[in-house]
Amino acid sequence: MAEVTSENNEVLFLLQKIESIIDTRLIGEVEPLDDEIELIGEYQKRKSEGTLELHEI
């Protein structure tokens, strides 16, 4: 059980870090990189086409 809790904490930490990076990009503190812009475009395209698959964690 302690191992699962530890892994959950690690995942939570990484998610918070990713969220922070996304937030700084969205509010314009840091300009997104070209590859990030491409990935966002792909995401938006797949979402509008209905081909985006999200998996619940």
BANU-305353 format. One record per residue: x, y, z of N, C-alpha, C in turn; residue number from 1; residue in one letter. Coordinates in nm, 4 decimals, padded with zeros to 6 digits. Each point is the difference from the previous one (the first is absolute). Layout:
residues N
R      n_X      n_Y      n_Z     ca_X     ca_Y     ca_Z      c_X      c_Y      c_Z num residuo
R        X        Y        Z        X        Y        Z        X        Y        Z NUM       a
...
END
This chain:
residues 57
R      n_X      n_Y      n_Z     ca_X     ca_Y     ca_Z      c_X      c_Y      c_Z num residuo
R  00.0829 -00.1191  00.0000 -00.0829  00.1191  00.0000  00.0874  00.1257  00.0000   1       m
R  00.1076 -00.0038  00.0744  00.0891  00.1158  00.0062  00.0631  00.0271 -00.1355   2       a
R  00.0282 -00.1076 -00.0750  00.0595  00.0147 -00.1324 -00.0973  00.0700 -00.0955   3       e
R -00.1267 -00.0365  00.0072 -00.1020  00.0622 -00.0848 -00.0141  00.1476  00.0353   4       v
R  00.0001  00.0311  00.1272 -00.0098  00.1389  00.0444  00.1196  00.0800 -00.0508   5       t
R  00.1168 -00.0578  00.0070  00.1207  00.0663 -00.0481 -00.0082  00.0267 -00.1505   6       s
R -00.0451 -00.1008 -00.0744 -00.0139  00.0166 -00.1446 -00.1044  00.1055 -00.0332   7       e
R -00.1112  00.0006  00.0734 -00.1030  00.1016 -00.0208  00.0552  00.1393  00.0256   8       n
R  00.0793  00.0145  00.1036  00.0596  00.1294  00.0317  00.0951  00.0449 -00.1104   9       n
R  00.0756 -00.0941 -00.0559  00.0906  00.0334 -00.1096 -00.0781  00.0452 -00.1232  10       e
R -00.1069 -00.0701 -00.0319 -00.0834  00.0364 -00.1144 -00.0640  00.1365  00.0231  11       v
R -00.0493  00.0229  00.1195 -00.0607  00.1289  00.0333  00.1016  00.1128 -00.0159  12       l
R  00.1215 -00.0206  00.0467  00.1054  00.0995 -00.0128  00.0266  00.0324 -00.1474  13       f
R  00.0105 -00.1061 -00.0827  00.0254  00.0215 -00.1426 -00.1161  00.0728 -00.0668  14       l
R -00.1225 -00.0357  00.0352 -00.1155  00.0675 -00.0570 -00.0035  00.1480  00.0377  15       l
R  00.0343  00.0293  00.1235  00.0035  00.1396  00.0439  00.1084  00.0771 -00.0744  16       q
R  00.1122 -00.0650 -00.0240  00.1088  00.0638 -00.0742 -00.0437  00.0275 -00.1442  17       k
R -00.0639 -00.0986 -00.0622 -00.0489  00.0165 -00.1373 -00.1047  00.1113 -00.0055  18       i
R -00.0902  00.0014  00.0971 -00.1028  00.1037  00.0045  00.0629  00.1384  00.0110  19       e
R  00.1033  00.0114  00.0801  00.0691  00.1276  00.0153  00.0616  00.0461 -00.1318  20       s
R  00.0610 -00.0933 -00.0717  00.0599  00.0331 -00.1296 -00.1076  00.0453 -00.0974  21       i
R -00.1116 -00.0732 -00.0033 -00.1098  00.0369 -00.0897 -00.0540  00.1371  00.0357  22       i
R -00.0197  00.0266  00.1283 -00.0511  00.1296  00.0439  00.0904  00.1145 -00.0437  23       d
R  00.1314 -00.0165  00.0139  00.0899  00.1081 -00.0393 -00.0064  00.0248 -00.1500  24       t
R -00.0244 -00.1054 -00.0771 -00.0145  00.0160 -00.1451 -00.1311  00.0707 -00.0340  25       r
R -00.1077 -00.0399  00.0683 -00.1325  00.0533 -00.0317 -00.0134  00.1479  00.0345  26       l
R  00.0623  00.0426  00.1081 -00.0140  00.1409  00.0377  00.1067  00.0871 -00.0653  27       i
R  00.0857 -00.0623 -00.0790  00.0951  00.0763 -00.0792  00.1290  00.0374  00.0696  28       g
R  00.0270 -00.0566  00.1165  00.1264  00.0300  00.0665  00.1173 -00.0518 -00.0825  29       e
R -00.0210 -00.1143 -00.0612  00.1041 -00.0631 -00.0802 -00.0624 -00.0358 -00.1341  30       v
R  00.0661  00.0369 -00.1067 -00.0513 -00.0332 -00.1329  00.0128 -00.1498 -00.0234  31       e
R -00.1052 -00.0613 -00.0572  00.0084 -00.1431 -00.0288  00.1012 -00.0280 -00.1099  32       p
R  00.0603 -00.1159  00.0070  00.0949 -00.0416 -00.1022 -00.0761 -00.0472 -00.1234  33       l
R  00.0681 -00.0049 -00.1140 -00.0655 -00.0395 -00.1247 -00.0636 -00.1378  00.0094  34       d
R  00.0700 -00.0953  00.0620 -00.0565 -00.1343  00.0104 -00.1217 -00.0028  00.0915  35       d
R -00.0033  00.0872  00.0997 -00.1163  00.0087  00.0874 -00.1205  00.0550 -00.0761  36       e
R  00.0252  00.0971 -00.0858 -00.1077  00.0571 -00.0813 -00.0575 -00.1071 -00.0931  37       i
R  00.0871 -00.0806 -00.0589 -00.0448 -00.1087 -00.0876 -00.0845 -00.1007  00.0770  38       e
R  00.0444 -00.0364  00.1202 -00.0744 -00.0968  00.0810 -00.1365  00.0546  00.0408  39       l
R -00.0055  00.1273  00.0320 -00.1280  00.0625  00.0356 -00.0931 -00.0030 -00.1206  40       i
R  00.0537  00.0311 -00.1181 -00.0802 -00.0046 -00.1223 -00.0532 -00.1396 -00.0281  41       g
R  00.0850 -00.1013  00.0176 -00.0426 -00.1389 -00.0197 -00.1093 -00.0374  00.0997  42       e
R  00.0174  00.0423  00.1243 -00.0999 -00.0288  00.1031 -00.1339  00.0628 -00.0377  43       y
R  00.0023  00.1269 -00.0392 -00.1235  00.0692 -00.0344 -00.0674 -00.0637 -00.1215  44       q
R  00.0795 -00.0427 -00.0966 -00.0544 -00.0652 -00.1192 -00.0667 -00.1318  00.0379  45       k
R  00.0703 -00.0825  00.0768 -00.0550 -00.1295  00.0413 -00.1248  00.0182  00.0854  46       r
R -00.0004  00.1025  00.0848 -00.1158  00.0257  00.0853 -00.1206  00.0385 -00.0849  47       k
R  00.0210  00.0878 -00.0986 -00.1115  00.0436 -00.0841 -00.0512 -00.1127 -00.0905  48       s
R  00.0877 -00.0913 -00.0398 -00.0402 -00.1130 -00.0832 -00.0642 -00.1120  00.0817  49       e
R  00.0155  00.0068  00.1310 -00.0563 -00.1020  00.0871  00.0869 -00.1250  00.0075  50       g
R  00.1269  00.0108 -00.0401  00.0892 -00.1166  00.0018  00.0913 -00.0005  00.1220  51       t
R -00.0136  00.0957  00.0858  00.0822  00.0088  00.1195 -00.0508 -00.0983  00.1039  52       l
R  00.0874 -00.0838  00.0502 -00.0361 -00.0968  00.1027  00.0671  00.0375  00.1305  53       e
R -00.0799  00.0271  00.1008  00.0525  00.0299  00.1324 -00.0281 -00.1184  00.0906  54       l
R  00.0953 -00.0354  00.0810 -00.0129 -00.1143  00.0895  00.0018  00.0500  00.1441  55       h
R -00.1015 -00.0400  00.0747 -00.0078  00.0394  00.1392  00.1104 -00.0656  00.0800  56       e
R  00.0615  00.0772  00.0869  00.1098 -00.0519  00.0818 -00.0563 -00.0565  00.1288  57       i
END
